[in-house]
Amino acid sequence: MIPGTPATLGYFENHLAGGFFARHETFCPRYGWLKKGFDGVLADPLIFDSPDAIERLGVGKNMVRSIRFWCVAFHLIEPDIESGPRRLGGPMRVTRFGNALLSDDGWDPFLEDPASLWLLHWQLFSIPLAATTWSLAINLGYMGSFGLRELGQALIERKDSYPTLTRYNNSSVEKDASCFIRMYAPPPGERVSDEIECLFTHLGLLIPSDEKQAVRFNMADKSTIPEEIFLAACFDYAYQTNPGSKALLLSKAAYEFNAPGVVFKLSESDVGYRLERASQKFGEDVRFVELYGNRQLQFERNPEGLYWEALDQYYGEKTRARHIQSYIPHPTEWV
């Protein structure tokens, strides 16, 4: 069963249909690709369609398409169009989020902070959705141990439960299943492969199971997720699903379709603990309270604005410290 109320599921079904299947060209996002794609669009909105894109990006033809897909999926760039169906071709532009994170003076342009990987992971499940299979996979709460075959079959069944997705072929979903596992699971044994370059294996979202060649979702506490990053995801989710609301129920944040607790694979108690601690940093504008037996996050202002505030709260001091450090002269210059 898919977690979530009918209203939430209906909302996300419309957005699932607007995403893509198997547009990663079988490649997981590799180290350096996102910054390379972001900088490329910043310099030339048509770089991905340019005849010399291979030379300018320094990768193969299929990798050019993969970089474009992942940059769109992570909300770092977007099609430079105002209306019409979503597409991956044509001119691109950098997003507000991409500029805040990856610009040369941004929060973390070289993704050195593990928190940035969790923030990017969240973007895959934030509207608009580009990697449709990722949402289907992360919400398979009933899955215990699974291998590629089991995940592929479960995703095909889940896809076929959405009328708007039945037109997509199964082979594309199976390619996505393989990419999903390789993106988050550690390489088997001590084998060194190209996929080790995918930073998202370090999140520990998928861990080896007792069964041979199987993995499972890691439901343990994840200390590398800062409370501010998790709180930002909750504000983003509240804005997506009910922008006019001034509260987010703990049960919704923990269990609903594409909710932060589901996306980060956290227990309800851990979600509540994080919200309680993080909300204390926002003063009276944001509170985690119990009302009529329901624990909930309450906020007085627009959750979209609070999303950016939470991110700035986490990255602000780090960014300012980095900038100050960059202006400290080398000891040899003090003379």
ABEGO torsion letter per residue (X at the ends): XBBEBAAAAAAAAAAAAABBBGAAGGBBBBBGAAAAAAAAAAABAAAAABAAAAAAAGBBAAAAAAAAAAAAAAGABBBBBABEBBBABEBBBBBAAAAAAABAABABAAGABAAAAAAAAAAAABOBBABAAAAAAAABAABBBBBAAAAAAAAAAAAAABAAAAABBAAAAAAAAAAAAAAABBBBEABBBAAAABAAAAAGABBBBABBGBBBBBABBBAABBAAAAAAAAAAAAAAABAABABBBAAAAAABBGBAAAAAGBBAAAAAAAAAAAAAAAEAABBBBBBGGBBBBBBABBAAAAAAAAAAAAAAAAAAAAAAAAABBBAAAAX
